[in-house]
């Protein structure tokens, strides 16, 4: 198992907490489930909730069965959620049940249980971490739609940035996504992320700063301060939102120093869409 910033119990607790926070967006205005999600414009709030709740059930089934290969959606019980005409209360109840199911399976399995993943780490710990970060980002989508204030504990936000960089720097991502290959044309350039509101002792791994290096053979990164071609500075939660394209990099809450066009290219090309 790969060593992660948080332990398995903390990931499980955080997953339960983040899922509860997500439900606040569902229950604040039940009539708004049909509203479009600006940051995921193909989805309504109902569809966002069903996507996330369905992911919980898929994760849970992988862990429960100790899957050795990817499971098709049709093998996962009730993965599609309530019908389109179901009331908001039914969507919320199904979502709450989905969250409880995955948290329960992850806690029962423990971090070392062998489970198929699409990454090098083939353990339940991978899915605990992945589920937390999936929830954090989609909670941002839900809160932005509902007009609720959004924040993330610094250790979780920093780990979320770490995981994204682990994913996009992987050989699989480099091989299969054209945008990643386009960035190789910018070899020798670099991006610095700097959280201006986060003390080094408040996040595992030291300062909440990242140095991303674009290379001819892919992407390298480290948690450190460094001079770069372009820097993005601001509160950690806002850095996270910008990096996941939930907040424009030119927002007044952030500061861009250097070649902004490089940052724009990164945000455009580093995508699985």
C-alpha positions as a Markdown table, in Angstrom:
| # | Residue | x | y | z |
|---|---|---|---|---|
| 1 | Unk | 0.0 | 0.0 | 0.0 |
| 2 | Unk | 1.2 | 3.5 | -0.9 |
| 3 | Unk | 1.8 | 5.8 | 2.1 |
| 4 | Unk | -0.8 | 8.5 | 2.1 |
| 5 | Unk | -1.0 | 11.8 | 4.0 |
| 6 | Unk | -3.9 | 10.7 | 6.2 |
| 7 | Unk | -4.5 | 7.3 | 7.8 |
| 8 | Unk | -7.3 | 5.0 | 6.8 |
| 9 | Unk | -9.5 | 5.8 | 9.8 |
| 10 | Unk | -9.2 | 9.6 | 9.1 |
| 11 | Unk | -10.2 | 9.0 | 5.4 |
| 12 | Unk | -13.2 | 7.0 | 6.5 |
| 13 | Unk | -14.2 | 9.7 | 9.0 |
| 14 | Unk | -13.7 | 12.5 | 6.5 |
| 15 | Unk | -15.7 | 10.7 | 3.8 |
| 16 | Unk | -18.6 | 10.4 | 6.2 |
| 17 | Unk | -18.3 | 14.1 | 7.1 |
| 18 | Unk | -18.0 | 15.3 | 3.5 |
| 19 | Unk | -21.0 | 13.2 | 2.5 |
| 20 | Unk | -23.0 | 14.8 | 5.2 |
| 21 | Unk | -21.9 | 18.2 | 4.1 |
| 22 | Unk | -22.9 | 17.4 | 0.5 |
| 23 | Unk | -26.4 | 16.5 | 1.7 |
| 24 | Unk | -26.8 | 20.0 | 3.0 |
| 25 | Unk | -26.9 | 21.2 | -0.6 |
| 26 | Unk | -29.6 | 18.7 | -1.3 |
| 27 | Unk | -31.8 | 19.6 | 1.6 |
| 28 | Unk | -31.3 | 23.4 | 1.7 |
| 29 | Unk | -33.8 | 23.9 | -1.2 |
| 30 | Unk | -35.3 | 20.6 | -2.3 |
| 31 | Unk | -37.0 | 22.3 | -5.2 |
| 32 | Unk | -33.6 | 23.1 | -6.7 |
| 33 | Unk | -32.7 | 19.5 | -7.6 |
| 34 | Unk | -33.6 | 20.3 | -11.2 |
| 35 | Unk | -31.1 | 23.3 | -11.3 |
| 36 | Unk | -28.1 | 23.0 | -13.6 |
| 37 | Unk | -24.7 | 22.7 | -12.0 |
| 38 | Unk | -22.6 | 25.6 | -13.5 |
| 39 | Unk | -19.3 | 23.7 | -13.1 |
| 40 | Unk | -20.8 | 20.5 | -14.5 |
| 41 | Unk | -23.3 | 21.9 | -17.0 |
| 42 | Unk | -24.4 | 18.5 | -18.3 |
| 43 | Unk | -25.8 | 17.7 | -14.9 |
| 44 | Unk | -28.6 | 18.9 | -12.7 |
| 45 | Unk | -28.2 | 18.8 | -8.9 |
| 46 | Unk | -30.2 | 15.5 | -8.9 |
| 47 | Unk | -27.9 | 14.0 | -11.5 |
| 48 | Unk | -24.8 | 15.2 | -9.6 |
| 49 | Unk | -26.1 | 13.5 | -6.4 |
| 50 | Unk | -26.9 | 10.3 | -8.3 |
| 51 | Unk | -23.4 | 10.3 | -9.9 |
| 52 | Unk | -21.7 | 10.6 | -6.5 |
| 53 | Unk | -24.0 | 8.2 | -4.7 |
| 54 | Unk | -23.6 | 5.7 | -7.5 |
| 55 | Unk | -19.8 | 6.1 | -7.3 |
| 56 | Unk | -20.1 | 5.3 | -3.5 |
| 57 | Unk | -22.0 | 2.1 | -4.3 |
| 58 | Unk | -19.5 | 1.1 | -6.9 |
| 59 | Unk | -16.6 | 1.7 | -4.5 |
| 60 | Unk | -18.4 | -0.3 | -1.8 |
| 61 | Unk | -19.1 | -3.2 | -4.1 |
| 62 | Unk | -15.4 | -3.3 | -5.2 |
| 63 | Unk | -14.3 | -3.4 | -1.6 |
| 64 | Unk | -17.0 | -5.8 | -0.4 |
| 65 | Unk | -16.3 | -8.4 | -3.1 |
| 66 | Unk | -12.5 | -7.8 | -3.0 |
| 67 | Unk | -12.8 | -7.3 | -6.7 |
| 68 | Unk | -9.8 | -8.4 | -8.9 |
| 69 | Unk | -11.0 | -6.5 | -11.9 |
| 70 | Unk | -13.2 | -3.5 | -12.7 |
| 71 | Unk | -16.9 | -4.1 | -12.0 |
| 72 | Unk | -19.5 | -3.1 | -14.6 |
| 73 | Unk | -22.1 | -0.7 | -13.3 |
| 74 | Unk | -24.9 | -3.3 | -13.9 |
| 75 | Unk | -23.4 | -5.6 | -11.3 |
| 76 | Unk | -23.7 | -2.9 | -8.5 |
| 77 | Unk | -27.0 | -3.0 | -6.6 |
| 78 | Unk | -29.2 | 0.1 | -6.9 |
| 79 | Unk | -26.3 | 2.1 | -8.5 |
| 80 | Unk | -28.7 | 4.2 | -10.6 |
| 81 | Unk | -30.5 | 5.7 | -7.6 |
| 82 | Unk | -34.2 | 6.7 | -7.4 |
| 83 | Unk | -36.3 | 7.3 | -10.5 |
| 84 | Unk | -36.3 | 10.7 | -12.2 |
| 85 | Unk | -39.6 | 11.6 | -10.6 |
| 86 | Unk | -38.7 | 10.6 | -7.1 |
| 87 | Unk | -39.0 | 13.4 | -4.5 |
| 88 | Unk | -36.0 | 15.2 | -3.0 |
| 89 | Unk | -36.4 | 13.2 | 0.2 |
| 90 | Unk | -36.0 | 9.9 | -1.6 |
| 91 | Unk | -32.8 | 11.2 | -3.4 |
| 92 | Unk | -31.4 | 12.4 | 0.0 |
| 93 | Unk | -32.2 | 9.1 | 1.7 |
| 94 | Unk | -30.7 | 7.0 | -1.1 |
| 95 | Unk | -27.6 | 9.2 | -1.1 |
| 96 | Unk | -27.2 | 8.9 | 2.7 |
| 97 | Unk | -27.6 | 5.1 | 2.4 |
| 98 | Unk | -24.9 | 5.1 | -0.3 |
| 99 | Unk | -22.5 | 7.0 | 1.8 |
| 100 | Unk | -23.1 | 4.8 | 4.9 |
| 101 | Unk | -22.6 | 1.7 | 2.7 |
| 102 | Unk | -19.1 | 2.7 | 1.4 |
| 103 | Unk | -17.9 | 4.0 | 4.7 |
| 104 | Unk | -19.0 | 0.8 | 6.4 |
| 105 | Unk | -17.3 | -1.4 | 3.8 |
| 106 | Unk | -14.1 | 0.6 | 3.9 |
| 107 | Unk | -13.9 | 0.5 | 7.7 |
| 108 | Unk | -14.6 | -3.2 | 7.8 |
| 109 | Unk | -12.0 | -4.0 | 5.2 |
| 110 | Unk | -9.2 | -2.0 | 6.6 |
| 111 | Unk | -6.5 | -0.3 | 4.6 |
| 112 | Unk | -4.5 | -3.4 | 3.5 |
| 113 | Unk | -7.4 | -5.4 | 2.0 |
| 114 | Unk | -6.5 | -6.3 | -1.6 |
| 115 | Unk | -8.9 | -4.6 | -4.0 |
| 116 | Unk | -8.7 | -3.9 | -7.8 |
| 117 | Unk | -8.0 | -0.2 | -8.6 |
| 118 | Unk | -7.0 | 1.5 | -11.8 |
| 119 | Unk | -3.7 | 2.6 | -10.1 |
| 120 | Unk | -0.5 | 1.0 | -8.9 |
| 121 | Unk | -1.9 | 0.7 | -5.3 |
| 122 | Unk | -4.3 | -2.2 | -5.2 |
| 123 | Unk | -5.8 | -1.7 | -1.8 |
| 124 | Unk | -8.9 | -0.5 | 0.0 |
| 125 | Unk | -6.9 | 2.5 | 1.2 |
| 126 | Unk | -6.8 | 3.8 | -2.4 |
| 127 | Unk | -10.6 | 3.9 | -2.6 |
| 128 | Unk | -10.9 | 5.5 | 0.8 |
| 129 | Unk | -8.7 | 8.4 | -0.3 |
| 130 | Unk | -10.3 | 8.5 | -3.8 |
| 131 | Unk | -13.8 | 8.7 | -2.4 |
| 132 | Unk | -12.9 | 11.6 | -0.1 |
| 133 | Unk | -11.5 | 13.7 | -2.9 |
| 134 | Unk | -14.3 | 12.8 | -5.3 |
| 135 | Unk | -16.7 | 14.0 | -2.6 |
| 136 | Unk | -14.8 | 17.2 | -1.9 |
| 137 | Unk | -14.8 | 18.3 | -5.5 |
| 138 | Unk | -18.4 | 17.4 | -6.2 |
| 139 | Unk | -19.4 | 19.1 | -2.9 |
| 140 | Unk | -17.8 | 22.2 | -4.3 |
| 141 | Unk | -20.0 | 21.8 | -7.4 |
| 142 | Unk | -23.1 | 21.4 | -5.2 |
| 143 | Unk | -22.3 | 24.3 | -2.9 |
| 144 | Unk | -21.5 | 26.7 | -5.8 |
| 145 | Unk | -24.9 | 25.7 | -7.3 |
| 146 | Unk | -26.7 | 26.2 | -4.0 |
| 147 | Unk | -24.9 | 29.4 | -3.1 |
| 148 | Unk | -23.3 | 27.9 | 0.1 |
| 149 | Unk | -19.9 | 28.8 | 1.4 |
| 150 | Unk | -17.3 | 26.2 | 0.7 |
| 151 | Unk | -14.1 | 25.3 | 2.6 |
| 152 | Unk | -12.0 | 22.2 | 3.1 |
| 153 | Unk | -9.7 | 21.3 | 6.0 |
| 154 | Unk | -6.1 | 22.1 | 5.0 |
| 155 | Unk | -4.8 | 18.5 | 5.3 |
| 156 | Unk | -7.6 | 17.3 | 3.1 |
| 157 | Unk | -7.3 | 20.1 | 0.5 |
| 158 | Unk | -3.5 | 19.6 | 0.2 |
| 159 | Unk | -3.9 | 15.9 | -0.2 |
| 160 | Unk | -6.5 | 16.5 | -2.9 |
| 161 | Unk | -4.0 | 18.5 | -4.8 |
| 162 | Unk | -1.3 | 15.8 | -4.3 |
| 163 | Unk | -3.6 | 13.1 | -5.6 |
| 164 | Unk | -4.5 | 15.1 | -8.7 |
| 165 | Unk | -0.8 | 15.6 | -9.5 |
| 166 | Unk | -0.2 | 11.9 | -8.9 |
| 167 | Unk | -2.9 | 11.1 | -11.4 |
| 168 | Unk | -1.9 | 13.5 | -14.1 |
| 169 | Unk | 1.8 | 12.7 | -13.9 |
| 170 | Unk | 1.2 | 8.9 | -14.2 |
| 171 | Unk | 2.4 | 7.1 | -17.3 |
| 172 | Unk | -1.1 | 6.1 | -18.1 |
| 173 | Unk | -2.4 | 9.6 | -18.3 |
| 174 | Unk | 0.6 | 10.7 | -20.3 |
| 175 | Unk | 0.0 | 7.9 | -22.8 |
| 176 | Unk | -3.7 | 8.1 | -23.4 |
| 177 | Unk | -4.7 | 11.8 | -23.2 |
| 178 | Unk | -3.6 | 14.2 | -26.1 |
| 179 | Unk | -3.7 | 17.3 | -23.9 |
| 180 | Unk | -1.0 | 15.9 | -21.7 |
| 181 | Unk | 1.2 | 15.2 | -24.7 |
| 182 | Unk | 0.7 | 18.8 | -25.9 |
| 183 | Unk | 2.3 | 20.0 | -22.7 |
| 184 | Unk | 5.5 | 18.3 | -23.7 |
| 185 | Unk | 6.0 | 21.0 | -26.2 |
| 186 | Unk | 6.4 | 23.3 | -23.2 |
| 187 | Unk | 9.3 | 21.3 | -21.7 |
| 188 | Unk | 11.4 | 23.4 | -19.4 |
| 189 | Unk | 8.5 | 25.5 | -18.2 |
| 190 | Unk | 7.1 | 25.3 | -14.7 |
| 191 | Unk | 4.2 | 26.2 | -12.5 |
| 192 | Unk | 4.3 | 27.1 | -8.8 |
| 193 | Unk | 1.2 | 26.8 | -6.5 |
| 194 | Unk | 1.4 | 28.7 | -3.3 |
| 195 | Unk | -1.2 | 28.6 | -0.6 |
| 196 | Unk | -0.9 | 31.9 | 1.2 |
| 197 | Unk | -3.1 | 31.1 | 4.2 |
| 198 | Unk | -1.7 | 27.7 | 5.3 |
| 199 | Unk | 1.0 | 27.3 | 7.9 |
| 200 | Unk | 3.5 | 24.5 | 7.1 |
| 201 | Unk | 2.7 | 22.6 | 10.3 |
| 202 | Unk | -1.0 | 22.5 | 9.4 |
| 203 | Unk | -0.6 | 20.1 | 6.4 |
| 204 | Unk | 1.2 | 16.7 | 6.2 |
| 205 | Unk | 4.3 | 17.0 | 4.0 |
| 206 | Unk | 5.3 | 20.5 | 4.9 |
| 207 | Unk | 4.3 | 23.7 | 3.2 |
| 208 | Unk | 1.2 | 23.9 | 1.0 |
| 209 | Unk | 3.3 | 24.7 | -2.1 |
| 210 | Unk | 3.8 | 22.7 | -5.2 |
| 211 | Unk | 6.4 | 23.0 | -8.0 |
| 212 | Unk | 5.2 | 21.4 | -11.3 |
| 213 | Unk | 7.8 | 20.9 | -14.0 |
| 214 | Unk | 6.9 | 20.2 | -17.6 |
| 215 | Unk | 9.3 | 17.8 | -19.2 |
| 216 | Unk | 9.8 | 16.2 | -22.6 |
| 217 | Unk | 8.9 | 12.9 | -21.1 |
| 218 | Unk | 5.9 | 14.1 | -19.0 |
| 219 | Unk | 5.2 | 16.0 | -15.8 |
| 220 | Unk | 7.2 | 16.1 | -12.6 |
| 221 | Unk | 6.2 | 17.7 | -9.3 |
| 222 | Unk | 7.2 | 18.2 | -5.7 |
| 223 | Unk | 6.0 | 19.9 | -2.6 |
| 224 | Unk | 8.4 | 22.8 | -2.4 |
| 225 | Unk | 8.9 | 26.5 | -3.0 |
| 226 | Unk | 10.6 | 27.4 | -6.2 |
| 227 | Unk | 10.8 | 30.0 | -8.9 |
| 228 | Unk | 8.6 | 29.1 | -11.8 |
| 229 | Unk | 7.5 | 30.3 | -15.2 |
| 230 | Unk | 4.1 | 31.1 | -13.7 |
| 231 | Unk | 2.8 | 31.1 | -10.1 |
| 232 | Unk | -0.7 | 30.9 | -8.8 |
| 233 | Unk | -1.1 | 32.2 | -5.2 |
| 234 | Unk | -4.1 | 32.4 | -2.9 |
| 235 | Unk | -6.0 | 30.6 | -0.1 |
| 236 | Unk | -5.6 | 26.8 | -0.2 |
| 237 | Unk | -9.3 | 26.1 | -0.9 |
| 238 | Unk | -9.3 | 28.6 | -3.8 |
| 239 | Unk | -6.1 | 27.0 | -5.2 |
| 240 | Unk | -7.8 | 23.7 | -5.1 |
| 241 | Unk | -10.9 | 25.0 | -6.8 |
| 242 | Unk | -8.9 | 26.7 | -9.5 |
| 243 | Unk | -6.8 | 23.6 | -10.1 |
| 244 | Unk | -9.9 | 21.5 | -10.6 |
| 245 | Unk | -11.4 | 24.2 | -12.8 |
| 246 | Unk | -14.1 | 25.1 | -10.4 |
| 247 | Unk | -12.9 | 28.7 | -10.0 |
| 248 | Unk | -11.3 | 30.9 | -12.7 |
| 249 | Unk | -7.6 | 31.4 | -12.3 |
| 250 | Unk | -8.2 | 35.1 | -12.9 |
| 251 | Unk | -10.6 | 35.3 | -9.9 |
| 252 | Unk | -10.0 | 38.3 | -7.6 |
| 253 | Unk | -9.4 | 35.7 | -4.8 |
| 254 | Unk | -6.2 | 34.5 | -6.6 |
| 255 | Unk | -3.1 | 36.1 | -7.9 |
| 256 | Unk | -1.2 | 35.0 | -11.1 |
| 257 | Unk | 2.4 | 36.0 | -11.4 |
| 258 | Unk | 4.4 | 35.4 | -14.6 |
| 259 | Unk | 3.2 | 33.8 | -17.9 |
| 260 | Unk | -0.5 | 33.4 | -17.4 |
| 261 | Unk | -0.8 | 31.7 | -20.8 |
| 262 | Unk | 1.1 | 28.7 | -19.5 |
| 263 | Unk | -1.4 | 28.3 | -16.6 |
| 264 | Unk | -4.3 | 28.6 | -19.0 |
| 265 | Unk | -2.7 | 25.9 | -21.2 |
| 266 | Unk | -2.3 | 23.6 | -18.2 |
| 267 | Unk | -5.9 | 24.1 | -17.1 |
| 268 | Unk | -7.1 | 23.5 | -20.7 |
| 269 | Unk | -5.0 | 20.4 | -21.5 |
| 270 | Unk | -4.8 | 18.6 | -18.2 |
| 271 | Unk | -8.3 | 17.2 | -18.4 |
| 272 | Unk | -9.9 | 13.7 | -18.7 |
| 273 | Unk | -12.9 | 15.2 | -20.4 |
